[in-house]
Amino acid sequence: MDFKQLEAFQAVLDEGSYSDAAKNLFVSQPTITVRLKALQDELGVALFQRYGRKVKPTLAGRILAYYVSDILNLHSNAVQAIQDTKQNNSKTLKISTTSTGTYVLPPITKGFQESYENTRISLSISNVKSAVTQLREQKTDLAVITSPIEKNELSSVIVGEDALVLAAHSDHPLAGKKNVSIKDLKNECFIIREQGSDTRQQFELWCHQNHFYPNNYIEIDQPEAIRISVLNHVGLAVMSKFIVQSESKFSSLSILDVEGFPIHRYVQVLMQPDKQEDVLTQAFVQYLKEKLSTMS
């Protein structure tokens, strides 16, 4: 079957007659007849029954009708997507994200822009609440986050997985040690996120589960400042694996082997429901998913 045949089928289905379908498609009635006959011959069934001057779908016709609309829509979307690539008009995709995105999105967005000509990425980095608020107020097109939230009216797509790890400077005495115990951590200084942070909540849950309540800690609300503090031997910190990976070529950070870590969480993309059909948005979501799969 081809799209001309499916278009003819859909037109007859909508109009209820061959003649009106022909007018709708700006072709002759014999053309509609030929296309439908070829389609019915291929399928080996009758798709319509005549009732006076009108036609109605048979059972087979109703079954085909269930799929044809989606097939034609996909065809239309594919053609439009190809046409969009020919346009010279630049398109901007606005993305809000959290601090984890600082270490993940810049190289990915650069690659996306190189793959999709005339596309520009605008990246806003803040906390989860601000990132989602920007999306809800339609100041951005997408929000890329790692924290679970109440989505309500928003649509979401899981694109990858992050993990919280307990990190130290690579020359810390506990770096490389197998099965670091709670006793080993007793006198360590911890650098922790601010109240309300998902990383802070996950750390506090781990502490509760292990009956470990550190007395020596420093609270910092910026992950980059935490990373720099660990690199300067200030203490240990719970952070995203992506932060540690960003230091891997320098071998400056080490992931400690501690029971209960890593703590896994999903990377998800939030969007307004009407963006689910947007070609550029979906292209970025798929591109992000592919790139994150290589970073896991």
C-alpha positions in Angstrom: 0.0 0.0 0.0 1.2 3.6 -0.6 0.2 7.0 0.8 -1.9 7.9 -2.2 -4.1 4.8 -1.6 -4.3 5.6 2.1 -5.2 9.2 1.4 -8.0 8.0 -0.9 -9.2 5.6 1.8 -9.2 8.4 4.4 -11.0 10.8 2.1 -13.8 8.3 1.3 -14.0 7.5 5.0 -14.4 11.2 5.8 -16.7 12.2 3.0 -18.8 9.0 2.7 -18.6 8.9 -1.1 -16.1 8.5 -3.9 -17.2 11.7 -5.7 -16.8 13.9 -2.7 -13.5 12.3 -1.8 -12.3 13.1 -5.3 -13.3 16.7 -4.9 -11.5 16.9 -1.6 -8.3 15.5 -3.1 -8.6 17.5 -6.4 -8.5 14.3 -8.4 -11.1 12.5 -10.6 -13.5 10.0 -9.3 -12.0 7.2 -11.4 -8.6 7.9 -9.8 -10.2 7.3 -6.3 -11.7 4.1 -7.6 -8.4 2.8 -9.0 -6.5 3.6 -5.8 -9.1 2.0 -3.5 -9.3 -1.1 -5.8 -5.6 -1.5 -5.7 -5.6 -1.2 -1.9 -8.5 -3.7 -1.5 -6.8 -6.1 -3.9 -3.6 -6.0 -1.9 -5.4 -6.5 1.4 -7.7 -9.1 0.0 -10.8 -7.6 1.6 -13.6 -5.1 0.8 -13.1 -1.9 2.8 -16.4 -0.2 2.0 -20.1 -1.2 1.4 -22.5 0.9 -0.6 -25.7 2.2 0.9 -27.5 4.2 -1.7 -25.4 7.1 -2.8 -23.1 6.8 0.2 -20.6 4.2 1.3 -19.7 3.0 4.8 -16.7 1.1 6.0 -16.8 -2.7 6.5 -15.3 -4.3 9.6 -12.0 -4.5 7.8 -12.4 -0.8 6.8 -13.0 0.2 10.4 -9.9 -1.7 11.5 -7.8 0.0 8.9 -9.3 3.4 9.8 -7.9 2.9 13.4 -4.3 3.0 11.9 -4.6 5.2 8.8 -4.9 8.5 10.7 -1.7 7.9 12.6 0.1 6.7 9.5 -0.9 9.8 7.5 0.0 12.1 10.5 3.4 10.5 10.8 4.0 10.9 7.1 3.0 14.6 7.3 5.2 15.2 10.3 8.2 13.5 8.6 7.7 15.6 5.5 7.5 18.8 7.6 10.6 17.8 9.6 12.5 17.5 6.4 11.2 20.8 5.1 12.2 22.5 8.3 15.8 21.5 7.8 15.7 23.4 4.5 14.6 26.6 6.1 17.2 29.3 6.6 15.3 30.7 9.6 17.2 30.1 12.9 15.3 28.3 15.7 16.1 28.7 19.4 15.4 26.0 22.0 15.3 27.3 25.5 16.3 24.9 28.3 16.2 25.3 32.0 18.2 22.9 34.2 19.8 22.4 37.6 23.4 22.4 38.7 23.9 18.9 37.4 23.2 20.2 34.0 26.3 22.4 34.3 28.5 19.3 33.8 26.3 17.5 31.3 24.5 19.8 28.9 27.1 22.3 27.5 29.0 19.6 25.4 25.7 17.9 24.4 24.1 21.2 23.3 27.2 22.0 21.3 27.0 18.7 19.5 23.2 19.2 18.9 23.8 22.6 17.4 26.4 21.2 15.1 24.1 18.4 14.0 21.0 20.6 13.5 22.0 23.6 11.4 20.4 27.0 12.2 19.5 25.8 15.7 20.5 27.8 18.8 20.4 26.6 22.4 19.6 29.0 25.3 20.6 27.4 28.6 19.4 28.6 32.0 20.9 27.0 35.1 19.3 27.3 38.5 17.7 25.1 41.2 14.9 22.6 40.5 12.1 25.0 41.7 13.3 27.8 39.4 13.9 25.5 36.4 10.4 24.1 36.6 8.8 27.5 37.3 10.5 28.9 34.2 9.0 26.0 32.2 5.5 26.4 33.7 5.6 30.2 32.9 6.7 29.2 29.3 9.9 31.1 29.6 11.7 27.9 28.5 10.7 25.0 26.2 12.2 22.2 28.3 13.5 21.5 31.8 16.2 18.9 32.4 16.3 17.8 36.0 17.3 14.8 38.2 15.0 15.4 41.2 11.5 13.9 41.5 8.8 16.5 41.4 5.0 16.7 41.2 4.6 17.0 37.4 0.8 17.9 37.4 0.1 19.3 33.9 3.6 18.7 32.6 4.8 15.8 30.4 8.0 14.0 31.2 10.4 11.7 29.4 13.2 9.7 31.2 16.4 10.2 29.1 19.0 8.7 31.3 20.3 7.9 34.8 22.4 9.8 37.3 23.9 8.6 40.5 24.9 10.3 43.7 28.3 9.2 45.0 30.4 10.0 48.0 33.6 11.7 46.6 36.9 12.7 48.0 40.2 14.1 46.7 42.1 11.3 44.9 44.9 11.4 47.4 42.6 11.2 50.4 43.5 8.3 52.8 40.1 6.7 52.1 40.4 6.9 48.3 40.9 3.4 46.9 40.0 1.7 50.1 37.6 -1.2 49.8 34.4 -1.3 51.9 34.8 2.1 53.7 32.9 1.7 57.0 30.8 4.2 58.9 33.6 4.1 61.6 36.1 5.2 58.9 33.9 8.3 58.2 33.3 9.3 61.8 36.0 12.0 62.0 35.6 13.3 58.4 34.4 16.7 57.5 31.4 16.6 55.1 30.5 19.3 52.7 26.7 19.2 52.2 24.1 21.0 50.1 21.5 23.4 51.5 18.2 22.4 52.9 15.6 21.6 50.2 18.2 20.2 47.8 17.5 16.7 46.6 21.2 15.8 47.1 20.9 17.0 50.8 17.7 15.0 51.2 19.3 11.8 49.8 22.3 12.3 52.0 20.2 12.8 55.1 18.2 9.6 54.3 21.4 7.7 53.9 22.6 9.0 57.3 19.3 8.0 59.0 19.4 4.5 57.4 23.0 4.0 58.7 22.6 5.7 62.0 25.3 8.2 61.1 25.1 11.8 62.1 28.2 13.8 61.2 29.1 16.6 63.6 31.8 18.1 61.4 30.2 19.6 58.3 30.1 22.7 56.1 26.9 23.8 54.2 27.4 25.2 50.7 24.6 25.9 48.2 26.6 25.8 45.0 27.8 22.4 43.6 30.8 24.0 41.8 31.9 25.5 45.2 31.5 22.1 46.7 33.6 20.5 44.0 36.4 23.1 44.5 36.2 22.5 48.2 36.8 18.8 47.8 39.6 19.4 45.4 41.2 21.6 48.1 41.0 18.9 50.7 38.3 20.6 52.7 36.2 17.4 53.1 34.0 14.7 51.6 30.9 15.4 49.6 27.9 13.7 48.0 27.7 14.8 44.4 26.5 13.7 41.0 28.6 11.1 39.1 28.7 13.6 36.2 30.7 16.0 38.4 33.2 13.3 39.2 33.4 12.3 35.5 34.2 15.9 34.5 37.3 15.6 36.6 38.3 12.1 35.4 40.9 13.3 32.9 42.7 15.0 35.8 42.1 12.1 38.2 41.5 14.7 40.9 38.3 13.2 42.4 37.8 9.7 43.7 34.5 7.8 44.4 34.6 6.2 47.8 33.4 2.6 48.2 30.8 3.1 50.8 27.7 0.9 51.5 24.5 2.5 50.2 26.3 4.4 47.4 25.8 5.1 44.6 22.2 6.4 45.0 20.5 6.2 41.6 18.1 8.7 40.2 16.7 9.4 36.8 17.5 12.3 34.4 14.2 13.5 33.0 13.0 16.1 30.6 9.9 18.0 31.4 7.8 19.9 28.8 4.4 21.4 28.2 2.1 18.7 26.6 1.9 20.7 23.3 5.6 20.3 22.9 5.3 16.5 22.6 4.6 17.0 18.9 7.3 19.7 18.3 9.9 18.3 15.9 12.9 20.3 17.3 12.0 19.4 20.9 11.7 15.7 20.2 14.9 15.7 18.2 16.7 17.2 21.2 15.2 14.7 23.6 16.3 11.8 21.5 19.8 13.3 21.0 20.1 13.8 24.8 19.0 10.2 25.5 21.5 8.9 23.0 24.4 10.9 24.5 23.5 10.1 28.1 23.5 6.4 27.3 27.2 6.7 26.4 28.0 8.5 29.7 26.5 5.9 32.0 
